[in-house]
Amino acid sequence: MNPRITNPSVIFIGAGPIGLLGAIQVRLLNPSADVLMFEKYKVPVRNHAMYVNGTSFRDMDRGNGFGEVLDNIPEKVLISDLETTLRQYADTIGIEIIYEAVRSVDELKKQYPNTKYIIG
């Protein structure tokens, strides 16, 4: 696969809810940052429910329509549904997700030598 983003500022390993929320915040707070994510599952597999306290998102950047996304997360949500929603939003703000497992951070560093941060 040839990524659209070839010189990412930040790479996230894992596109679960926490990784996605982090990547979205990086992009919203620094729109010039190129954010690339790696996720081994193209279809979300985390099918258990979680309870979300809306105050958990109180200090997040809510710009660019993200506040509406956060406000529409139900108190009880399937993690796979939350991931789908966050993945869709991430795509709208230019975050690229590559669906493949990361086997070695050292290999990522070689492939993307100018990346400042790798988070996983």
PDB file as gemmi writes it, atoms N, CA and C in Angstrom:
CRYST1    1.000    1.000    1.000  90.00  90.00  90.00 P 1                      
ATOM      1  N   MET A   1       0.836  -1.177   0.000  1.00  0.00           N  
ATOM      2  CA  MET A   1       0.000   0.000   0.000  1.00  0.00           C  
ATOM      3  C   MET A   1       0.879   1.239   0.000  1.00  0.00           C  
ATOM      4  N   ASN A   2       0.518   2.203  -0.817  1.00  0.00           N  
ATOM      5  CA  ASN A   2       1.237   3.472  -0.867  1.00  0.00           C  
ATOM      6  C   ASN A   2       0.445   4.519  -0.103  1.00  0.00           C  
ATOM      7  N   PRO A   3       0.976   4.949   1.020  1.00  0.00           N  
ATOM      8  CA  PRO A   3       0.245   5.942   1.805  1.00  0.00           C  
ATOM      9  C   PRO A   3       0.185   7.285   1.083  1.00  0.00           C  
ATOM     10  N   ARG A   4      -0.899   8.026   1.319  1.00  0.00           N  
ATOM     11  CA  ARG A   4      -1.001   9.394   0.796  1.00  0.00           C  
ATOM     12  C   ARG A   4      -0.005  10.283   1.526  1.00  0.00           C  
ATOM     13  N   ILE A   5       0.136  10.037   2.830  1.00  0.00           N  
ATOM     14  CA  ILE A   5       1.060  10.826   3.643  1.00  0.00           C  
ATOM     15  C   ILE A   5       2.415  10.114   3.623  1.00  0.00           C  
ATOM     16  N   THR A   6       3.395  10.747   3.011  1.00  0.00           N  
ATOM     17  CA  THR A   6       4.698  10.097   2.869  1.00  0.00           C  
ATOM     18  C   THR A   6       5.739  10.620   3.861  1.00  0.00           C  
ATOM     19  N   ASN A   7       5.449  11.741   4.501  1.00  0.00           N  
ATOM     20  CA  ASN A   7       6.386  12.325   5.448  1.00  0.00           C  
ATOM     21  C   ASN A   7       5.614  12.778   6.700  1.00  0.00           C  
ATOM     22  N   PRO A   8       5.078  11.808   7.463  1.00  0.00           N  
ATOM     23  CA  PRO A   8       4.227  12.183   8.598  1.00  0.00           C  
ATOM     24  C   PRO A   8       5.000  12.871   9.722  1.00  0.00           C  
ATOM     25  N   SER A   9       4.330  13.815  10.364  1.00  0.00           N  
ATOM     26  CA  SER A   9       4.890  14.465  11.550  1.00  0.00           C  
ATOM     27  C   SER A   9       4.776  13.529  12.747  1.00  0.00           C  
ATOM     28  N   VAL A  10       3.633  12.821  12.800  1.00  0.00           N  
ATOM     29  CA  VAL A  10       3.312  11.944  13.924  1.00  0.00           C  
ATOM     30  C   VAL A  10       2.733  10.647  13.378  1.00  0.00           C  
ATOM     31  N   ILE A  11       3.154   9.529  13.963  1.00  0.00           N  
ATOM     32  CA  ILE A  11       2.585   8.220  13.639  1.00  0.00           C  
ATOM     33  C   ILE A  11       1.966   7.657  14.912  1.00  0.00           C  
ATOM     34  N   PHE A  12       0.739   7.180  14.789  1.00  0.00           N  
ATOM     35  CA  PHE A  12       0.068   6.464  15.871  1.00  0.00           C  
ATOM     36  C   PHE A  12      -0.016   4.999  15.486  1.00  0.00           C  
ATOM     37  N   ILE A  13       0.362   4.129  16.408  1.00  0.00           N  
ATOM     38  CA  ILE A  13       0.216   2.694  16.197  1.00  0.00           C  
ATOM     39  C   ILE A  13      -1.016   2.270  16.984  1.00  0.00           C  
ATOM     40  N   GLY A  14      -2.049   1.897  16.262  1.00  0.00           N  
ATOM     41  CA  GLY A  14      -3.315   1.509  16.874  1.00  0.00           C  
ATOM     42  C   GLY A  14      -4.358   2.593  16.678  1.00  0.00           C  
ATOM     43  N   ALA A  15      -5.478   2.199  16.083  1.00  0.00           N  
ATOM     44  CA  ALA A  15      -6.575   3.131  15.830  1.00  0.00           C  
ATOM     45  C   ALA A  15      -7.809   2.709  16.612  1.00  0.00           C  
ATOM     46  N   GLY A  16      -7.590   2.397  17.892  1.00  0.00           N  
ATOM     47  CA  GLY A  16      -8.713   2.209  18.801  1.00  0.00           C  
ATOM     48  C   GLY A  16      -9.184   3.578  19.262  1.00  0.00           C  
ATOM     49  N   PRO A  17     -10.159   3.621  20.149  1.00  0.00           N  
ATOM     50  CA  PRO A  17     -10.697   4.917  20.571  1.00  0.00           C  
ATOM     51  C   PRO A  17      -9.645   5.873  21.132  1.00  0.00           C  
ATOM     52  N   ILE A  18      -8.738   5.390  21.949  1.00  0.00           N  
ATOM     53  CA  ILE A  18      -7.746   6.279  22.552  1.00  0.00           C  
ATOM     54  C   ILE A  18      -6.776   6.807  21.496  1.00  0.00           C  
ATOM     55  N   GLY A  19      -6.294   5.928  20.627  1.00  0.00           N  
ATOM     56  CA  GLY A  19      -5.406   6.375  19.559  1.00  0.00           C  
ATOM     57  C   GLY A  19      -6.081   7.368  18.631  1.00  0.00           C  
ATOM     58  N   LEU A  20      -7.322   7.084  18.270  1.00  0.00           N  
ATOM     59  CA  LEU A  20      -8.056   7.982  17.386  1.00  0.00           C  
ATOM     60  C   LEU A  20      -8.297   9.337  18.043  1.00  0.00           C  
ATOM     61  N   LEU A  21      -8.714   9.331  19.305  1.00  0.00           N  
ATOM     62  CA  LEU A  21      -8.927  10.606  19.994  1.00  0.00           C  
ATOM     63  C   LEU A  21      -7.621  11.396  20.063  1.00  0.00           C  
ATOM     64  N   GLY A  22      -6.525  10.724  20.336  1.00  0.00           N  
ATOM     65  CA  GLY A  22      -5.228  11.406  20.380  1.00  0.00           C  
ATOM     66  C   GLY A  22      -4.832  11.974  19.032  1.00  0.00           C  
ATOM     67  N   ALA A  23      -4.979  11.182  17.989  1.00  0.00           N  
ATOM     68  CA  ALA A  23      -4.615  11.630  16.642  1.00  0.00           C  
ATOM     69  C   ALA A  23      -5.479  12.812  16.208  1.00  0.00           C  
ATOM     70  N   ILE A  24      -6.763  12.736  16.498  1.00  0.00           N  
ATOM     71  CA  ILE A  24      -7.672  13.831  16.139  1.00  0.00           C  
ATOM     72  C   ILE A  24      -7.274  15.111  16.867  1.00  0.00           C  
ATOM     73  N   GLN A  25      -6.933  14.993  18.143  1.00  0.00           N  
ATOM     74  CA  GLN A  25      -6.531  16.179  18.890  1.00  0.00           C  
ATOM     75  C   GLN A  25      -5.239  16.770  18.332  1.00  0.00           C  
ATOM     76  N   VAL A  26      -4.278  15.931  17.977  1.00  0.00           N  
ATOM     77  CA  VAL A  26      -3.039  16.432  17.381  1.00  0.00           C  
ATOM     78  C   VAL A  26      -3.362  17.228  16.123  1.00  0.00           C  
ATOM     79  N   ARG A  27      -4.200  16.674  15.286  1.00  0.00           N  
ATOM     80  CA  ARG A  27      -4.535  17.328  14.009  1.00  0.00           C  
ATOM     81  C   ARG A  27      -5.332  18.619  14.221  1.00  0.00           C  
ATOM     82  N   LEU A  28      -6.289  18.593  15.161  1.00  0.00           N  
ATOM     83  CA  LEU A  28      -7.075  19.802  15.406  1.00  0.00           C  
ATOM     84  C   LEU A  28      -6.221  20.914  16.011  1.00  0.00           C  
ATOM     85  N   LEU A  29      -5.330  20.555  16.916  1.00  0.00           N  
ATOM     86  CA  LEU A  29      -4.501  21.560  17.577  1.00  0.00           C  
ATOM     87  C   LEU A  29      -3.348  22.042  16.702  1.00  0.00           C  
ATOM     88  N   ASN A  30      -2.965  21.222  15.711  1.00  0.00           N  
ATOM     89  CA  ASN A  30      -1.883  21.585  14.803  1.00  0.00           C  
ATOM     90  C   ASN A  30      -2.274  21.145  13.392  1.00  0.00           C  
ATOM     91  N   PRO A  31      -3.102  21.936  12.722  1.00  0.00           N  
ATOM     92  CA  PRO A  31      -3.622  21.525  11.407  1.00  0.00           C  
ATOM     93  C   PRO A  31      -2.557  21.231  10.357  1.00  0.00           C  
ATOM     94  N   SER A  32      -1.350  21.743  10.546  1.00  0.00           N  
ATOM     95  CA  SER A  32      -0.294  21.471   9.558  1.00  0.00           C  
ATOM     96  C   SER A  32       0.399  20.129   9.799  1.00  0.00           C  
ATOM     97  N   ALA A  33       0.090  19.478  10.929  1.00  0.00           N  
ATOM     98  CA  ALA A  33       0.713  18.183  11.226  1.00  0.00           C  
ATOM     99  C   ALA A  33       0.120  17.099  10.332  1.00  0.00           C  
ATOM    100  N   ASP A  34       0.979  16.340   9.697  1.00  0.00           N  
ATOM    101  CA  ASP A  34       0.535  15.173   8.929  1.00  0.00           C  
ATOM    102  C   ASP A  34       0.521  13.989   9.880  1.00  0.00           C  
ATOM    103  N   VAL A  35      -0.665  13.419  10.078  1.00  0.00           N  
ATOM    104  CA  VAL A  35      -0.849  12.333  11.038  1.00  0.00           C  
ATOM    105  C   VAL A  35      -1.159  11.046  10.284  1.00  0.00           C  
ATOM    106  N   LEU A  36      -0.368  10.023  10.560  1.00  0.00           N  
ATOM    107  CA  LEU A  36      -0.526   8.710   9.947  1.00  0.00           C  
ATOM    108  C   LEU A  36      -0.765   7.699  11.059  1.00  0.00           C  
ATOM    109  N   MET A  37      -1.722   6.812  10.849  1.00  0.00           N  
ATOM    110  CA  MET A  37      -2.036   5.782  11.842  1.00  0.00           C  
ATOM    111  C   MET A  37      -1.893   4.405  11.206  1.00  0.00           C  
ATOM    112  N   PHE A  38      -1.521   3.437  12.025  1.00  0.00           N  
ATOM    113  CA  PHE A  38      -1.488   2.041  11.603  1.00  0.00           C  
ATOM    114  C   PHE A  38      -2.449   1.268  12.485  1.00  0.00           C  
ATOM    115  N   GLU A  39      -3.300   0.470  11.861  1.00  0.00           N  
ATOM    116  CA  GLU A  39      -4.279  -0.348  12.577  1.00  0.00           C  
ATOM    117  C   GLU A  39      -4.337  -1.707  11.892  1.00  0.00           C  
ATOM    118  N   LYS A  40      -4.239  -2.773  12.668  1.00  0.00           N  
ATOM    119  CA  LYS A  40      -4.210  -4.103  12.050  1.00  0.00           C  
ATOM    120  C   LYS A  40      -5.580  -4.594  11.607  1.00  0.00           C  
ATOM    121  N   TYR A  41      -6.662  -4.004  12.123  1.00  0.00           N  
ATOM    122  CA  TYR A  41      -8.008  -4.476  11.770  1.00  0.00           C  
ATOM    123  C   TYR A  41      -8.751  -3.446  10.925  1.00  0.00           C  
ATOM    124  N   LYS A  42      -9.047  -3.815   9.686  1.00  0.00           N  
ATOM    125  CA  LYS A  42      -9.805  -2.907   8.807  1.00  0.00           C  
ATOM    126  C   LYS A  42     -11.225  -2.716   9.331  1.00  0.00           C  
ATOM    127  N   VAL A  43     -11.806  -3.780   9.830  1.00  0.00           N  
ATOM    128  CA  VAL A  43     -13.146  -3.709  10.429  1.00  0.00           C  
ATOM    129  C   VAL A  43     -12.962  -3.758  11.945  1.00  0.00           C  
ATOM    130  N   PRO A  44     -13.513  -2.784  12.669  1.00  0.00           N  
ATOM    131  CA  PRO A  44     -13.338  -2.792  14.123  1.00  0.00           C  
ATOM    132  C   PRO A  44     -13.804  -4.112  14.744  1.00  0.00           C  
ATOM    133  N   VAL A  45     -13.011  -4.638  15.679  1.00  0.00           N  
ATOM    134  CA  VAL A  45     -13.305  -5.940  16.284  1.00  0.00           C  
ATOM    135  C   VAL A  45     -13.647  -5.847  17.767  1.00  0.00           C  
ATOM    136  N   ARG A  46     -13.547  -4.678  18.330  1.00  0.00           N  
ATOM    137  CA  ARG A  46     -13.835  -4.520  19.756  1.00  0.00           C  
ATOM    138  C   ARG A  46     -15.344  -4.338  19.915  1.00  0.00           C  
ATOM    139  N   ASN A  47     -16.047  -5.433  20.185  1.00  0.00           N  
ATOM    140  CA  ASN A  47     -17.509  -5.413  20.166  1.00  0.00           C  
ATOM    141  C   ASN A  47     -18.151  -5.350  21.544  1.00  0.00           C  
ATOM    142  N   HIS A  48     -17.396  -4.988  22.558  1.00  0.00           N  
ATOM    143  CA  HIS A  48     -18.008  -4.844  23.866  1.00  0.00           C  
ATOM    144  C   HIS A  48     -18.422  -3.384  24.071  1.00  0.00           C  
ATOM    145  N   ALA A  49     -19.321  -3.196  25.007  1.00  0.00           N  
ATOM    146  CA  ALA A  49     -19.838  -1.851  25.275  1.00  0.00           C  
ATOM    147  C   ALA A  49     -18.984  -1.161  26.331  1.00  0.00           C  
ATOM    148  N   MET A  50     -19.020   0.134  26.293  1.00  0.00           N  
ATOM    149  CA  MET A  50     -18.382   0.932  27.333  1.00  0.00           C  
ATOM    150  C   MET A  50     -19.304   2.084  27.682  1.00  0.00           C  
ATOM    151  N   TYR A  51     -19.148   2.576  28.879  1.00  0.00           N  
ATOM    152  CA  TYR A  51     -19.915   3.734  29.319  1.00  0.00           C  
ATOM    153  C   TYR A  51     -19.032   4.959  29.196  1.00  0.00           C  
ATOM    154  N   VAL A  52     -19.579   6.013  28.650  1.00  0.00           N  
ATOM    155  CA  VAL A  52     -18.833   7.234  28.408  1.00  0.00           C  
ATOM    156  C   VAL A  52     -19.447   8.359  29.221  1.00  0.00           C  
ATOM    157  N   ASN A  53     -18.623   8.993  30.016  1.00  0.00           N  
ATOM    158  CA  ASN A  53     -19.043  10.172  30.758  1.00  0.00           C  
ATOM    159  C   ASN A  53     -18.685  11.379  29.891  1.00  0.00           C  
ATOM    160  N   GLY A  54     -19.684  12.141  29.486  1.00  0.00           N  
ATOM    161  CA  GLY A  54     -19.464  13.280  28.601  1.00  0.00           C  
ATOM    162  C   GLY A  54     -18.436  14.268  29.105  1.00  0.00           C  
ATOM    163  N   THR A  55     -18.247  14.350  30.409  1.00  0.00           N  
ATOM    164  CA  THR A  55     -17.253  15.287  30.935  1.00  0.00           C  
ATOM    165  C   THR A  55     -15.829  14.834  30.611  1.00  0.00           C  
ATOM    166  N   SER A  56     -15.681  13.591  30.182  1.00  0.00           N  
ATOM    167  CA  SER A  56     -14.356  13.094  29.795  1.00  0.00           C  
ATOM    168  C   SER A  56     -13.778  13.898  28.635  1.00  0.00           C  
ATOM    169  N   PHE A  57     -14.640  14.489  27.831  1.00  0.00           N  
ATOM    170  CA  PHE A  57     -14.205  15.210  26.634  1.00  0.00           C  
ATOM    171  C   PHE A  57     -14.143  16.718  26.843  1.00  0.00           C  
ATOM    172  N   ARG A  58     -14.374  17.172  28.039  1.00  0.00           N  
ATOM    173  CA  ARG A  58     -14.541  18.602  28.322  1.00  0.00           C  
ATOM    174  C   ARG A  58     -13.345  19.446  27.879  1.00  0.00           C  
ATOM    175  N   ASP A  59     -12.132  18.954  28.011  1.00  0.00           N  
ATOM    176  CA  ASP A  59     -10.951  19.756  27.683  1.00  0.00           C  
ATOM    177  C   ASP A  59     -10.412  19.508  26.279  1.00  0.00           C  
ATOM    178  N   MET A  60     -11.131  18.733  25.491  1.00  0.00           N  
ATOM    179  CA  MET A  60     -10.673  18.458  24.130  1.00  0.00           C  
ATOM    180  C   MET A  60     -11.016  19.616  23.206  1.00  0.00           C  
ATOM    181  N   ASP A  61     -10.187  19.772  22.176  1.00  0.00           N  
ATOM    182  CA  ASP A  61     -10.491  20.741  21.133  1.00  0.00           C  
ATOM    183  C   ASP A  61     -11.754  20.257  20.419  1.00  0.00           C  
ATOM    184  N   ARG A  62     -12.747  21.104  20.357  1.00  0.00           N  
ATOM    185  CA  ARG A  62     -14.035  20.734  19.778  1.00  0.00           C  
ATOM    186  C   ARG A  62     -14.259  21.412  18.427  1.00  0.00           C  
ATOM    187  N   GLY A  63     -13.201  22.000  17.883  1.00  0.00           N  
ATOM    188  CA  GLY A  63     -13.308  22.718  16.619  1.00  0.00           C  
ATOM    189  C   GLY A  63     -13.536  21.800  15.436  1.00  0.00           C  
ATOM    190  N   ASN A  64     -13.801  22.443  14.305  1.00  0.00           N  
ATOM    191  CA  ASN A  64     -13.944  21.746  13.020  1.00  0.00           C  
ATOM    192  C   ASN A  64     -15.016  20.663  13.066  1.00  0.00           C  
ATOM    193  N   GLY A  65     -16.084  20.906  13.833  1.00  0.00           N  
ATOM    194  CA  GLY A  65     -17.196  19.955  13.906  1.00  0.00           C  
ATOM    195  C   GLY A  65     -16.992  18.805  14.872  1.00  0.00           C  
ATOM    196  N   PHE A  66     -15.833  18.751  15.540  1.00  0.00           N  
ATOM    197  CA  PHE A  66     -15.576  17.617  16.429  1.00  0.00           C  
ATOM    198  C   PHE A  66     -16.444  17.661  17.684  1.00  0.00           C  
ATOM    199  N   GLY A  67     -16.813  18.849  18.116  1.00  0.00           N  
ATOM    200  CA  GLY A  67     -17.702  18.966  19.274  1.00  0.00           C  
ATOM    201  C   GLY A  67     -19.016  18.254  19.037  1.00  0.00           C  
ATOM    202  N   GLU A  68     -19.544  18.370  17.829  1.00  0.00           N  
ATOM    203  CA  GLU A  68     -20.791  17.682  17.488  1.00  0.00           C  
ATOM    204  C   GLU A  68     -20.607  16.168  17.519  1.00  0.00           C  
ATOM    205  N   VAL A  69     -19.460  15.705  17.029  1.00  0.00           N  
ATOM    206  CA  VAL A  69     -19.166  14.269  17.079  1.00  0.00           C  
ATOM    207  C   VAL A  69     -19.160  13.798  18.530  1.00  0.00           C  
ATOM    208  N   LEU A  70     -18.454  14.532  19.386  1.00  0.00           N  
ATOM    209  CA  LEU A  70     -18.373  14.157  20.802  1.00  0.00           C  
ATOM    210  C   LEU A  70     -19.740  14.194  21.476  1.00  0.00           C  
ATOM    211  N   ASP A  71     -20.517  15.220  21.172  1.00  0.00           N  
ATOM    212  CA  ASP A  71     -21.836  15.361  21.791  1.00  0.00           C  
ATOM    213  C   ASP A  71     -22.790  14.240  21.395  1.00  0.00           C  
ATOM    214  N   ASN A  72     -22.537  13.605  20.262  1.00  0.00           N  
ATOM    215  CA  ASN A  72     -23.422  12.542  19.780  1.00  0.00           C  
ATOM    216  C   ASN A  72     -22.979  11.145  20.183  1.00  0.00           C  
ATOM    217  N   ILE A  73     -21.935  11.036  20.982  1.00  0.00           N  
ATOM    218  CA  ILE A  73     -21.517   9.729  21.490  1.00  0.00           C  
ATOM    219  C   ILE A  73     -22.456   9.380  22.642  1.00  0.00           C  
ATOM    220  N   PRO A  74     -23.175   8.264  22.519  1.00  0.00           N  
ATOM    221  CA  PRO A  74     -24.117   7.904  23.590  1.00  0.00           C  
ATOM    222  C   PRO A  74     -23.392   7.495  24.868  1.00  0.00           C  
ATOM    223  N   GLU A  75     -24.111   7.551  25.971  1.00  0.00           N  
ATOM    224  CA  GLU A  75     -23.526   7.191  27.269  1.00  0.00           C  
ATOM    225  C   GLU A  75     -23.047   5.742  27.285  1.00  0.00           C  
ATOM    226  N   LYS A  76     -23.781   4.860  26.627  1.00  0.00           N  
ATOM    227  CA  LYS A  76     -23.361   3.467  26.473  1.00  0.00           C  
ATOM    228  C   LYS A  76     -23.188   3.218  24.977  1.00  0.00           C  
ATOM    229  N   VAL A  77     -21.973   2.821  24.594  1.00  0.00           N  
ATOM    230  CA  VAL A  77     -21.668   2.676  23.172  1.00  0.00           C  
ATOM    231  C   VAL A  77     -20.823   1.431  22.954  1.00  0.00           C  
ATOM    232  N   LEU A  78     -21.076   0.753  21.841  1.00  0.00           N  
ATOM    233  CA  LEU A  78     -20.193  -0.338  21.436  1.00  0.00           C  
ATOM    234  C   LEU A  78     -18.884   0.284  20.961  1.00  0.00           C  
ATOM    235  N   ILE A  79     -17.789  -0.263  21.400  1.00  0.00           N  
ATOM    236  CA  ILE A  79     -16.495   0.300  21.030  1.00  0.00           C  
ATOM    237  C   ILE A  79     -16.310   0.264  19.514  1.00  0.00           C  
ATOM    238  N   SER A  80     -16.791  -0.782  18.862  1.00  0.00           N  
ATOM    239  CA  SER A  80     -16.666  -0.841  17.400  1.00  0.00           C  
ATOM    240  C   SER A  80     -17.429   0.309  16.739  1.00  0.00           C  
ATOM    241  N   ASP A  81     -18.586   0.684  17.280  1.00  0.00           N  
ATOM    242  CA  ASP A  81     -19.340   1.822  16.727  1.00  0.00           C  
ATOM    243  C   ASP A  81     -18.590   3.129  16.961  1.00  0.00           C  
ATOM    244  N   LEU A  82     -18.017   3.275  18.146  1.00  0.00           N  
ATOM    245  CA  LEU A  82     -17.246   4.476  18.454  1.00  0.00           C  
ATOM    246  C   LEU A  82     -16.036   4.579  17.528  1.00  0.00           C  
ATOM    247  N   GLU A  83     -15.345   3.471  17.315  1.00  0.00           N  
ATOM    248  CA  GLU A  83     -14.193   3.475  16.411  1.00  0.00           C  
ATOM    249  C   GLU A  83     -14.607   3.868  15.000  1.00  0.00           C  
ATOM    250  N   THR A  84     -15.716   3.332  14.530  1.00  0.00           N  
ATOM    251  CA  THR A  84     -16.191   3.661  13.187  1.00  0.00           C  
ATOM    252  C   THR A  84     -16.462   5.156  13.068  1.00  0.00           C  
ATOM    253  N   THR A  85     -17.135   5.722  14.048  1.00  0.00           N  
ATOM    254  CA  THR A  85     -17.428   7.156  14.048  1.00  0.00           C  
ATOM    255  C   THR A  85     -16.149   7.978  14.049  1.00  0.00           C  
ATOM    256  N   LEU A  86     -15.209   7.614  14.919  1.00  0.00           N  
ATOM    257  CA  LEU A  86     -13.953   8.367  15.014  1.00  0.00           C  
ATOM    258  C   LEU A  86     -13.097   8.187  13.762  1.00  0.00           C  
ATOM    259  N   ARG A  87     -13.097   7.003  13.176  1.00  0.00           N  
ATOM    260  CA  ARG A  87     -12.348   6.785  11.936  1.00  0.00           C  
ATOM    261  C   ARG A  87     -12.906   7.673  10.828  1.00  0.00           C  
ATOM    262  N   GLN A  88     -14.227   7.737  10.728  1.00  0.00           N  
ATOM    263  CA  GLN A  88     -14.848   8.565   9.694  1.00  0.00           C  
ATOM    264  C   GLN A  88     -14.484  10.028   9.876  1.00  0.00           C  
ATOM    265  N   TYR A  89     -14.544  10.504  11.119  1.00  0.00           N  
ATOM    266  CA  TYR A  89     -14.193  11.892  11.368  1.00  0.00           C  
ATOM    267  C   TYR A  89     -12.709  12.127  11.066  1.00  0.00           C  
ATOM    268  N   ALA A  90     -11.850  11.216  11.507  1.00  0.00           N  
ATOM    269  CA  ALA A  90     -10.409  11.354  11.260  1.00  0.00           C  
ATOM    270  C   ALA A  90     -10.135  11.514   9.772  1.00  0.00           C  
ATOM    271  N   ASP A  91     -10.824  10.744   8.964  1.00  0.00           N  
ATOM    272  CA  ASP A  91     -10.642  10.829   7.514  1.00  0.00           C  
ATOM    273  C   ASP A  91     -11.017  12.216   6.997  1.00  0.00           C  
ATOM    274  N   THR A  92     -12.069  12.804   7.557  1.00  0.00           N  
ATOM    275  CA  THR A  92     -12.514  14.116   7.064  1.00  0.00           C  
ATOM    276  C   THR A  92     -11.510  15.223   7.363  1.00  0.00           C  
ATOM    277  N   ILE A  93     -10.646  15.023   8.366  1.00  0.00           N  
ATOM    278  CA  ILE A  93      -9.660  16.065   8.670  1.00  0.00           C  
ATOM    279  C   ILE A  93      -8.252  15.680   8.196  1.00  0.00           C  
ATOM    280  N   GLY A  94      -8.169  14.654   7.355  1.00  0.00           N  
ATOM    281  CA  GLY A  94      -6.908  14.337   6.699  1.00  0.00           C  
ATOM    282  C   GLY A  94      -5.993  13.375   7.426  1.00  0.00           C  
ATOM    283  N   ILE A  95      -6.512  12.662   8.407  1.00  0.00           N  
ATOM    284  CA  ILE A  95      -5.707  11.630   9.069  1.00  0.00           C  
ATOM    285  C   ILE A  95      -5.812  10.358   8.235  1.00  0.00           C  
ATOM    286  N   GLU A  96      -4.682   9.801   7.902  1.00  0.00           N  
ATOM    287  CA  GLU A  96      -4.677   8.575   7.107  1.00  0.00           C  
ATOM    288  C   GLU A  96      -4.474   7.366   8.014  1.00  0.00           C  
ATOM    289  N   ILE A  97      -5.253   6.319   7.773  1.00  0.00           N  
ATOM    290  CA  ILE A  97      -5.098   5.063   8.503  1.00  0.00           C  
ATOM    291  C   ILE A  97      -4.683   3.986   7.510  1.00  0.00           C  
ATOM    292  N   ILE A  98      -3.565   3.346   7.801  1.00  0.00           N  
ATOM    293  CA  ILE A  98      -3.096   2.216   7.002  1.00  0.00           C  
ATOM    294  C   ILE A  98      -3.443   0.962   7.786  1.00  0.00           C  
ATOM    295  N   TYR A  99      -4.129   0.052   7.135  1.00  0.00           N  
ATOM    296  CA  TYR A  99      -4.591  -1.162   7.805  1.00  0.00           C  
ATOM    297  C   TYR A  99      -3.589  -2.292   7.613  1.00  0.00           C  
ATOM    298  N   GLU A 100      -2.593  -2.278   8.483  1.00  0.00           N  
ATOM    299  CA  GLU A 100      -1.616  -3.360   8.535  1.00  0.00           C  
ATOM    300  C   GLU A 100      -0.975  -3.346   9.917  1.00  0.00           C  
ATOM    301  N   ALA A 101      -0.549  -4.512  10.345  1.00  0.00           N  
ATOM    302  CA  ALA A 101       0.087  -4.640  11.660  1.00  0.00           C  
ATOM    303  C   ALA A 101       1.502  -4.072  11.603  1.00  0.00           C  
ATOM    304  N   VAL A 102       1.892  -3.404  12.654  1.00  0.00           N  
ATOM    305  CA  VAL A 102       3.269  -2.920  12.784  1.00  0.00           C  
ATOM    306  C   VAL A 102       4.057  -4.008  13.497  1.00  0.00           C  
ATOM    307  N   ARG A 103       5.075  -4.490  12.856  1.00  0.00           N  
ATOM    308  CA  ARG A 103       5.898  -5.564  13.423  1.00  0.00           C  
ATOM    309  C   ARG A 103       7.123  -5.014  14.144  1.00  0.00           C  
ATOM    310  N   SER A 104       7.564  -3.813  13.729  1.00  0.00           N  
ATOM    311  CA  SER A 104       8.795  -3.272  14.295  1.00  0.00           C  
ATOM    312  C   SER A 104       8.771  -1.746  14.241  1.00  0.00           C  
ATOM    313  N   VAL A 105       8.937  -1.123  15.387  1.00  0.00           N  
ATOM    314  CA  VAL A 105       9.035   0.336  15.431  1.00  0.00           C  
ATOM    315  C   VAL A 105      10.309   0.780  14.730  1.00  0.00           C  
ATOM    316  N   ASP A 106      11.367  -0.002  14.846  1.00  0.00           N  
ATOM    317  CA  ASP A 106      12.617   0.339  14.166  1.00  0.00           C  
ATOM    318  C   ASP A 106      12.420   0.407  12.654  1.00  0.00           C  
ATOM    319  N   GLU A 107      11.625  -0.508  12.109  1.00  0.00           N  
ATOM    320  CA  GLU A 107      11.336  -0.472  10.669  1.00  0.00           C  
ATOM    321  C   GLU A 107      10.533   0.772  10.305  1.00  0.00           C  
ATOM    322  N   LEU A 108       9.586   1.146  11.156  1.00  0.00           N  
ATOM    323  CA  LEU A 108       8.832   2.385  10.919  1.00  0.00           C  
ATOM    324  C   LEU A 108       9.777   3.585  10.897  1.00  0.00           C  
ATOM    325  N   LYS A 109      10.709   3.607  11.838  1.00  0.00           N  
ATOM    326  CA  LYS A 109      11.671   4.715  11.898  1.00  0.00           C  
ATOM    327  C   LYS A 109      12.505   4.783  10.621  1.00  0.00           C  
ATOM    328  N   LYS A 110      12.867   3.632  10.074  1.00  0.00           N  
ATOM    329  CA  LYS A 110      13.630   3.606   8.825  1.00  0.00           C  
ATOM    330  C   LYS A 110      12.771   4.081   7.647  1.00  0.00           C  
ATOM    331  N   GLN A 111      11.509   3.640   7.636  1.00  0.00           N  
ATOM    332  CA  GLN A 111      10.604   3.994   6.543  1.00  0.00           C  
ATOM    333  C   GLN A 111      10.220   5.471   6.588  1.00  0.00           C  
ATOM    334  N   TYR A 112      10.111   6.023   7.792  1.00  0.00           N  
ATOM    335  CA  TYR A 112       9.697   7.421   7.973  1.00  0.00           C  
ATOM    336  C   TYR A 112      10.731   8.142   8.848  1.00  0.00           C  
ATOM    337  N   PRO A 113      11.918   8.383   8.323  1.00  0.00           N  
ATOM    338  CA  PRO A 113      13.007   8.910   9.152  1.00  0.00           C  
ATOM    339  C   PRO A 113      12.782  10.323   9.686  1.00  0.00           C  
ATOM    340  N   ASN A 114      11.906  11.097   9.080  1.00  0.00           N  
ATOM    341  CA  ASN A 114      11.681  12.472   9.517  1.00  0.00           C  
ATOM    342  C   ASN A 114      10.528  12.609  10.501  1.00  0.00           C  
ATOM    343  N   THR A 115       9.874  11.498  10.846  1.00  0.00           N  
ATOM    344  CA  THR A 115       8.779  11.552  11.796  1.00  0.00           C  
ATOM    345  C   THR A 115       9.313  11.928  13.154  1.00  0.00           C  
ATOM    346  N   LYS A 116       8.667  12.912  13.774  1.00  0.00           N  
ATOM    347  CA  LYS A 116       9.135  13.395  15.069  1.00  0.00           C  
ATOM    348  C   LYS A 116       8.644  12.511  16.223  1.00  0.00           C  
ATOM    349  N   TYR A 117       7.416  11.980  16.106  1.00  0.00           N  
ATOM    350  CA  TYR A 117       6.823  11.211  17.206  1.00  0.00           C  
ATOM    351  C   TYR A 117       6.161   9.956  16.669  1.00  0.00           C  
ATOM    352  N   ILE A 118       6.419   8.849  17.346  1.00  0.00           N  
ATOM    353  CA  ILE A 118       5.711   7.602  17.103  1.00  0.00           C  
ATOM    354  C   ILE A 118       5.041   7.233  18.427  1.00  0.00           C  
ATOM    355  N   ILE A 119       3.733   7.122  18.392  1.00  0.00           N  
ATOM    356  CA  ILE A 119       2.942   6.889  19.613  1.00  0.00           C  
ATOM    357  C   ILE A 119       2.197   5.582  19.458  1.00  0.00           C  
ATOM    358  N   GLY A 120       2.293   4.730  20.470  1.00  0.00           N  
ATOM    359  CA  GLY A 120       1.581   3.475  20.369  1.00  0.00           C  
ATOM    360  C   GLY A 120       1.462   2.788  21.697  1.00  0.00           C  
TER     361      GLY A 120                                                      
END                                                                             
